[in-house]
Amino acid sequence: MPYANLSIGIDDNLRQTLLNFLSDMELNMSFLVQLTPVEKKKYLRLGTKSSAFLSRAVELAKQNPHILPTYFNQTEFEKDVRDFETMSDLLVQINKLQQAIKDTTIAFEQESIRSALDFYKHCQSAAIQNVLGAQEAVKELSVIMPKKGKAKKRRL
């Protein structure tokens, strides 16, 4: 594993700074909406072609204003498309950040689990030698110890 011995040393101050940063981002994006599952299903989506369709529609609407009815708000249409493009760009960046955080979390989890298992083995050895506190530690950890896969039942 290329990330063995990963060590950052995130102290309480840095942890709080990062959490505050994310909270500030959310506060600055007070315009965000929460769609219901029903809304998500009923909305039209064009997938990867959405951006191209919208950009071209804006261009053609500018070139052909005579096609549009008087009640069509061209300015609002252009603003909505620009906002869509901005939110799409933000989503790409957020997804990259989320994946990097997820991968780093997994790397730290693996490193921590290896150390915890090593500690558990030391406790087991110490418990055999009646070291004070070792038997209690083994007893407590064995309850939440990751179990090996269930044995497959034999078919006769």
Backbone bond lengths (Angstrom), bond angles and torsions (degrees), N, CA, C in turn:
res aa  C-N    CA-C-N  psi(-1)  N-CA   C-N-CA  omega(-1)  CA-C   N-CA-C  phi
1 M - - - 1.453 - - 1.527 108.57 -
2 P 1.316 117.98 123.65 1.457 120.65 -174.60 1.526 114.26 -70.52
3 Y 1.315 117.61 -11.81 1.461 119.75 -176.11 1.521 112.18 -108.94
4 A 1.328 117.43 21.67 1.459 120.32 177.89 1.522 108.53 -60.77
5 N 1.289 115.54 145.76 1.459 123.20 -179.12 1.533 112.41 62.22
6 L 1.312 116.11 34.32 1.458 122.14 174.41 1.516 107.66 -65.79
7 S 1.309 116.95 130.32 1.456 120.32 -178.37 1.520 109.82 -147.76
8 I 1.320 115.67 120.22 1.458 120.84 178.80 1.524 110.03 -110.62
9 G 1.308 116.13 -45.21 1.459 120.57 -177.38 1.522 111.90 76.99
10 I 1.315 116.26 52.70 1.465 120.75 178.72 1.528 108.02 -72.93
11 D 1.322 114.90 109.32 1.467 118.47 178.54 1.529 109.64 -85.28
12 D 1.331 116.20 175.12 1.461 120.87 -177.41 1.525 112.57 -60.20
13 N 1.336 117.05 -35.36 1.469 120.11 179.63 1.523 111.76 -66.37
14 L 1.345 116.67 -46.31 1.459 119.85 178.93 1.524 110.74 -65.64
15 R 1.317 116.63 -40.92 1.466 121.08 178.32 1.518 109.98 -57.21
16 Q 1.331 116.14 -47.91 1.465 120.55 -179.03 1.526 111.17 -66.39
17 T 1.326 117.38 -37.70 1.466 121.46 177.87 1.523 110.40 -61.09
18 L 1.331 116.64 -44.80 1.465 120.78 -179.85 1.525 111.32 -65.64
19 L 1.325 116.60 -43.20 1.465 119.99 178.57 1.528 110.84 -64.56
20 N 1.341 116.63 -39.64 1.472 120.54 177.70 1.526 110.79 -64.29
21 F 1.334 116.05 -39.86 1.457 120.79 178.62 1.531 110.42 -59.09
22 L 1.323 116.70 -45.49 1.463 120.30 179.19 1.528 111.26 -66.22
23 S 1.326 117.24 -38.85 1.467 120.64 176.49 1.521 111.19 -63.81
24 D 1.334 115.91 -41.20 1.468 120.22 177.76 1.524 110.88 -62.50
25 M 1.324 116.54 -40.16 1.474 119.87 177.19 1.520 109.92 -59.25
26 E 1.320 115.79 -45.63 1.463 120.08 -179.10 1.525 110.69 -64.08
27 L 1.335 117.42 -41.35 1.462 120.85 178.14 1.527 111.63 -63.34
28 N 1.332 116.73 -38.22 1.458 120.90 179.47 1.525 112.42 -73.52
29 M 1.307 116.04 -10.30 1.462 120.43 179.23 1.533 109.40 -115.22
30 S 1.317 115.39 47.26 1.463 121.05 -176.91 1.528 112.44 -63.18
31 F 1.308 117.63 -11.90 1.458 122.98 179.61 1.526 112.88 -79.52
32 L 1.339 117.96 -8.01 1.466 120.39 -177.71 1.524 110.77 -61.35
33 V 1.314 115.99 145.18 1.465 121.72 179.78 1.521 109.84 -115.69
34 Q 1.303 115.86 160.68 1.459 122.83 175.63 1.530 107.49 -118.84
35 L 1.313 116.31 105.92 1.458 120.45 179.50 1.517 110.65 -79.27
36 T 1.318 115.62 144.43 1.459 120.18 174.90 1.532 108.22 -79.28
37 P 1.325 117.62 160.79 1.469 119.35 176.71 1.534 112.29 -57.32
38 V 1.328 117.34 -35.19 1.463 121.16 179.01 1.526 110.07 -65.60
39 E 1.333 116.70 -44.06 1.467 120.60 178.59 1.527 110.86 -61.95
40 K 1.319 115.97 -42.03 1.466 119.90 -179.74 1.524 111.06 -61.37
41 K 1.327 117.38 -36.63 1.461 120.85 -178.81 1.526 112.03 -73.59
42 K 1.335 116.86 -37.03 1.465 118.71 -173.20 1.527 113.71 -84.03
43 Y 1.328 118.78 -18.59 1.462 121.16 -178.13 1.518 110.92 -72.48
44 L 1.323 114.92 140.35 1.455 121.77 177.70 1.518 109.41 -77.32
45 R 1.329 116.14 131.35 1.463 121.49 175.42 1.519 108.32 -132.48
46 L 1.321 115.27 139.33 1.460 120.21 -179.76 1.521 111.96 -102.84
47 G 1.318 117.23 1.56 1.462 120.68 179.30 1.510 111.29 69.83
48 T 1.329 116.05 -134.31 1.463 120.86 -175.43 1.528 112.94 -68.70
49 K 1.316 117.94 -15.29 1.459 121.30 -178.97 1.528 112.93 -89.48
50 S 1.318 117.86 -6.29 1.470 120.90 -177.13 1.515 112.45 -56.12
51 S 1.317 116.50 -50.03 1.460 120.86 -175.79 1.529 111.38 -62.05
52 A 1.312 117.00 -45.64 1.465 120.66 179.80 1.523 110.92 -64.32
53 F 1.320 116.89 -42.12 1.467 121.31 179.58 1.521 110.60 -61.78
54 L 1.338 116.00 -47.02 1.463 119.91 -178.06 1.523 112.17 -65.85
55 S 1.313 117.15 -44.18 1.466 120.74 179.64 1.525 111.30 -61.34
56 R 1.302 115.26 -44.32 1.469 119.08 -179.44 1.522 110.82 -68.06
57 A 1.321 117.91 -38.26 1.469 121.19 178.29 1.524 110.58 -62.21
58 V 1.332 117.78 -41.25 1.469 121.13 177.91 1.523 109.90 -62.22
59 E 1.323 117.09 -46.47 1.471 121.20 179.46 1.527 111.01 -59.11
60 L 1.323 115.93 -48.11 1.462 119.78 -177.87 1.527 111.79 -67.01
61 A 1.327 116.80 -34.65 1.464 119.78 177.74 1.533 110.79 -66.21
62 K 1.332 117.37 -36.79 1.472 121.27 176.90 1.535 110.49 -66.46
63 Q 1.334 115.38 -40.01 1.464 120.05 -177.23 1.531 112.80 -74.64
64 N 1.327 115.44 -23.18 1.468 119.89 -174.74 1.527 111.87 -128.88
65 P 1.326 118.61 58.80 1.471 119.68 -177.94 1.536 112.69 -63.68
66 H 1.302 117.59 -21.54 1.463 121.36 -179.64 1.535 112.51 -67.94
67 I 1.324 116.82 -18.40 1.468 120.86 179.21 1.526 111.02 -76.88
68 L 1.320 115.98 -29.19 1.463 121.11 -172.99 1.530 112.02 -79.78
69 P 1.330 116.02 141.48 1.469 118.99 174.34 1.536 109.60 -70.56
70 T 1.295 117.26 160.52 1.472 121.54 -176.81 1.522 112.70 -64.06
71 Y 1.302 117.38 -26.94 1.465 120.26 -179.06 1.532 113.35 -81.98
72 F 1.330 118.78 -8.00 1.468 121.94 178.62 1.522 109.01 -74.23
73 N 1.328 116.74 124.98 1.465 121.95 -177.26 1.536 109.10 -93.05
74 Q 1.324 115.56 93.41 1.466 122.29 -177.64 1.524 111.15 -62.14
75 T 1.320 116.77 -41.61 1.465 121.05 -178.54 1.526 110.67 -62.17
76 E 1.320 116.65 -44.21 1.468 120.90 179.64 1.524 110.49 -66.21
77 F 1.307 117.59 -38.82 1.461 122.71 177.10 1.526 110.27 -59.25
78 E 1.313 116.99 -48.67 1.465 121.33 179.95 1.526 111.10 -63.43
79 K 1.323 116.22 -40.86 1.465 120.44 178.68 1.527 110.79 -63.96
80 D 1.317 117.21 -42.66 1.468 121.12 179.17 1.527 111.42 -62.23
81 V 1.317 116.81 -40.74 1.466 120.11 179.18 1.522 110.06 -67.02
82 R 1.335 117.25 -42.07 1.468 120.68 177.04 1.532 110.42 -61.09
83 D 1.336 115.90 -42.66 1.464 119.79 178.82 1.530 111.10 -64.78
84 F 1.328 116.84 -39.98 1.468 120.30 176.17 1.524 110.54 -58.94
85 E 1.337 116.45 -46.11 1.459 120.65 -179.50 1.528 111.30 -63.03
86 T 1.327 116.51 -40.99 1.472 120.63 178.12 1.520 110.70 -63.98
87 M 1.332 116.81 -46.78 1.466 120.01 -179.96 1.527 110.75 -64.11
88 S 1.325 117.64 -35.84 1.468 120.71 177.30 1.527 110.49 -64.07
89 D 1.334 116.61 -42.67 1.470 120.62 177.63 1.531 110.59 -63.00
90 L 1.336 116.26 -42.72 1.472 119.93 178.11 1.530 110.68 -62.36
91 L 1.324 115.87 -41.23 1.461 120.14 -179.56 1.519 111.51 -61.43
92 V 1.317 117.29 -40.72 1.472 120.90 177.66 1.528 109.37 -60.49
93 Q 1.328 117.25 -47.24 1.467 120.95 -179.58 1.522 111.81 -64.68
94 I 1.331 116.44 -43.02 1.470 120.67 179.59 1.528 110.04 -63.39
95 N 1.332 117.20 -41.09 1.467 120.10 178.84 1.522 111.55 -63.73
96 K 1.346 117.25 -39.80 1.469 120.55 175.76 1.523 110.29 -61.62
97 L 1.332 115.52 -46.07 1.467 120.34 179.54 1.527 110.69 -63.17
98 Q 1.323 116.59 -44.06 1.462 120.22 179.67 1.528 110.77 -60.67
99 Q 1.324 117.24 -43.41 1.462 120.19 -179.85 1.524 110.88 -64.99
100 A 1.335 117.21 -40.80 1.463 120.63 178.75 1.529 110.85 -64.69
101 I 1.331 116.76 -40.80 1.473 120.49 177.60 1.522 109.60 -65.34
102 K 1.328 116.74 -42.82 1.464 120.87 179.83 1.532 110.66 -62.04
103 D 1.337 117.20 -46.46 1.465 120.83 179.79 1.524 111.73 -63.13
104 T 1.326 116.51 -41.01 1.465 120.68 178.81 1.521 110.54 -66.34
105 T 1.326 116.80 -39.13 1.465 121.32 177.16 1.525 110.66 -62.09
106 I 1.331 116.84 -43.42 1.465 121.01 178.34 1.530 110.34 -62.89
107 A 1.341 116.85 -42.73 1.466 120.25 179.44 1.533 110.55 -61.33
108 F 1.338 116.26 -44.49 1.471 119.21 178.34 1.524 111.63 -66.98
109 E 1.325 116.77 -36.91 1.462 120.01 178.12 1.520 110.12 -61.00
110 Q 1.329 116.85 -46.23 1.461 120.72 -179.31 1.520 111.64 -62.93
111 E 1.328 115.57 -44.03 1.457 119.56 179.22 1.533 110.60 -63.70
112 S 1.324 115.98 -41.53 1.467 120.50 -179.94 1.526 111.45 -67.23
113 I 1.325 116.57 -40.20 1.462 120.14 179.27 1.525 110.42 -63.57
114 R 1.335 117.10 -42.44 1.470 119.56 178.09 1.533 110.45 -59.47
115 S 1.319 116.37 -43.56 1.465 119.64 179.56 1.527 111.36 -66.82
116 A 1.335 116.58 -40.42 1.464 120.39 179.28 1.526 110.85 -64.59
117 L 1.333 116.95 -40.55 1.469 120.17 177.54 1.527 111.29 -65.81
118 D 1.318 116.26 -37.62 1.465 120.74 176.17 1.532 109.99 -62.92
119 F 1.343 115.65 -44.82 1.466 120.04 177.33 1.528 110.44 -60.44
120 Y 1.324 117.72 -42.20 1.461 122.77 -179.73 1.531 110.74 -61.11
121 K 1.333 116.72 -41.66 1.466 120.53 178.07 1.528 110.82 -64.33
122 H 1.339 116.59 -39.61 1.464 120.36 177.21 1.529 110.42 -63.92
123 C 1.327 116.18 -39.66 1.465 120.31 177.78 1.524 110.73 -62.95
124 Q 1.329 116.42 -41.37 1.458 120.06 178.76 1.520 111.06 -61.96
125 S 1.333 116.15 -43.47 1.472 120.06 178.12 1.518 110.55 -64.59
126 A 1.315 116.25 -42.36 1.463 120.42 -179.46 1.529 110.83 -67.26
127 A 1.328 117.12 -33.91 1.468 120.46 179.40 1.518 110.77 -65.52
128 I 1.334 117.17 -36.12 1.467 121.06 177.67 1.522 110.26 -62.05
129 Q 1.321 116.11 -33.02 1.462 121.58 -179.39 1.533 112.23 -93.84
130 N 1.317 115.97 11.41 1.466 122.35 178.10 1.529 113.91 57.41
131 V 1.308 116.95 38.69 1.466 121.41 175.74 1.519 107.36 -71.19
132 L 1.324 116.44 134.78 1.461 122.80 -177.43 1.529 111.45 -54.62
133 G 1.331 117.41 125.50 1.456 123.75 176.52 1.518 114.85 88.52
134 A 1.324 117.19 -14.52 1.467 120.22 -175.26 1.527 111.71 -68.72
135 Q 1.337 116.93 -42.76 1.466 119.40 -178.56 1.528 111.18 -64.82
136 E 1.338 116.33 -38.26 1.466 120.14 178.51 1.533 110.30 -65.74
137 A 1.335 116.09 -40.39 1.464 120.12 179.31 1.525 110.41 -64.14
138 V 1.338 117.15 -43.92 1.463 120.96 178.78 1.519 110.10 -62.69
139 K 1.315 116.63 -43.92 1.462 120.80 -179.14 1.529 110.41 -61.42
140 E 1.311 116.48 -45.31 1.461 120.43 -178.11 1.529 111.84 -68.57
141 L 1.316 116.96 -43.21 1.464 120.48 -178.85 1.525 112.66 -72.94
142 S 1.324 118.05 -31.55 1.467 120.21 -177.37 1.526 111.78 -64.09
143 V 1.333 116.73 -27.02 1.466 120.35 179.39 1.529 110.72 -68.03
144 I 1.326 116.48 -36.31 1.472 120.23 -177.76 1.525 112.77 -107.40
145 M 1.313 116.11 7.66 1.460 122.46 179.70 1.519 109.96 -61.24
146 P 1.346 117.48 132.47 1.471 118.81 176.39 1.522 109.64 -58.14
147 K 1.313 115.17 128.40 1.463 120.59 -177.97 1.515 109.95 -87.37
148 K 1.304 115.76 149.67 1.463 121.26 173.65 1.524 106.75 -71.68
149 G 1.324 116.88 161.04 1.452 121.93 -179.90 1.524 111.62 -54.72
150 K 1.324 116.19 147.65 1.459 120.81 179.90 1.525 109.41 -64.52
151 A 1.302 114.39 141.33 1.474 119.78 178.27 1.527 108.34 -67.29
152 K 1.323 114.86 136.90 1.465 118.64 179.81 1.521 108.96 -73.80
153 K 1.322 113.81 138.22 1.460 119.24 177.18 1.516 108.96 -75.35
154 R 1.322 113.87 138.29 1.461 119.69 178.27 1.517 109.75 -82.38
155 R 1.311 114.05 136.14 1.473 118.77 174.80 1.520 107.88 -94.90
156 L 1.279 115.38 134.47 1.460 120.45 177.16 1.493 111.78 -98.54
